[in-house]
Amino acid sequence: MKGLVKYAVAFVLASSSVAFAAEAQPLAQNPLVETRLNAISENLRCLVCQNESLAGSRSDLAEDLRREVRHLIEAGKSDKEVIEFLVSRYGDYVLYDPPFKATTVLLWVGPFVLLVGGLIGLVVFLRRRSRQGLVDEDDALPLPAATTATSATASSSRVAGRWLVWLIILLMPLGGGLVYWKVGNLAALDPANVKPAPDPNVMVARLQAKLEANPDDPAGWQLLARAYMVMNRPDDAVKAFQRILPQIKQQPPLMADYAEALAAAGDLNGARTWINNALKQGSQDPKVLFMAGGLAFESANYKQAVQYWERVIKIVGPDSQEGKFVQESIAEAKARLK
Amino acid sequence: MKRFWWFLIPFLAFAVLVFFLARGLTKDPSYVPSPLVGKPAPTFNLPQLHDAKQTFAPEDLKGRVWLLNVWASWCVSCRAEHPVLVDFARTHPDVPLIGLDYKDQRSDALAWLKQHGNPYVLSAFDADGRVGIDYGVYGVPETYVIDQAGIIRYKHVGPVTSDVVQTLIDPLLKGLK
């Protein structure tokens, strides 16, 4: 008996890492995958709300794309392969950092061409002006007093003009460098600074500390709890869930997560209470229904277990990974009915 | 006189700048050029909307020019587009119009087609939107023209209007035959 609940919990754990297809789960269970997902999607543009990155967007499509990226990461694809996957479907448009190629030459080279052109124009203009003195022959001032004054200052203004040119030539790149030093990211220029992926244990501990300092963050607690579940620390997961009980009370899928943690920690009665709660609210969440079936099975109510599990199949489809698993459970329950 | 020309340069530069900015204003900023045009249509094998036991794959239509229209019952623009598609199906019996029902509920989609008429030869049912991602769908409705060799020749984002059919799709179809 106990064995089957373990089995059920194992199913829920296994399936939650794949994430129910119908329910795009906003938070990943594996902090390591999540870190890479964030790093990649931070540099990709969301196609629906185009001023947001894929990481920051809450649009449906962005959630789907994050789910795809998560799958690819879990399948062991490199960052480059993941980005290639998206570019082949949506084009360079999704990249915040477009590649250098024929169609983007103007984008990359244009500013420098303009800068060099402007500098040349400036030099030509200033040299001509200093050579001619301050006055052009075409429209020399008609006042005779002014003409004598200009020729007297001509040589000094020529020297000043030349100095001005060199000063500008020197100051422009210097100014550019200064601006980059202030607002740019110098560290990014050094390949040695690309951080290795952090250790999940350290990350989870850091997240826990951050949440203790700033506990009003339900999404954070949820992430922490899921991380603990993946790390096979259900007692810690239960503790994390307990910090967001008000939120759990409003969301049946969260109730299922909590009940799963409780069951894994050995508190079957607690799990039952929460699942019944979720069912009372009319939840159609596959995880709620699966847990309900598992708990019914545990109390030897095989008929009811089969009913719940068949509803799960209807939602996730008989051919999905979860569906196949549930079918096995149904067969097991039916065998006991006989 | 020489000086006059020198002063003209900033004005010319300004005019060029205004030209490009003004052009930028008339373009649709939400338009994303698809890298898929000119490439083989991504393959898939999905259950059909009306009969989940039957499937549809793009290879089924190899050798024919056809249209793939991505739609959903929850999509408002699809309703605006719908009469145009019904009309298209009527006037182009030789060009199969295939629907891709994107991230929809089966019952909702069936009711929607019943209410507004069904222009599609059949609709493939893409419940989780995965095929949509393969096709680079980012806003429903979208329409693809696929040729005999299975190459995507044109992608239209947003509702197809009768104007689009006449000025873009019809000439393209004529050229493909």
Interface residues (C-beta under 8 A of the other chain):
Chain A: A21 A22 L47 V48 Q50 D60 L61 D64 L65 E68 V87 S88 R89 Y90 G91 D92 Y93 F125 D136 D138 D139
Chain B: M1 K2 R3 W6 P29 S30 V32 P33 S34 P35 L36 K103 A127 D128 G129 R130 G132 I133 D134 Y135 G136 Y138 G139
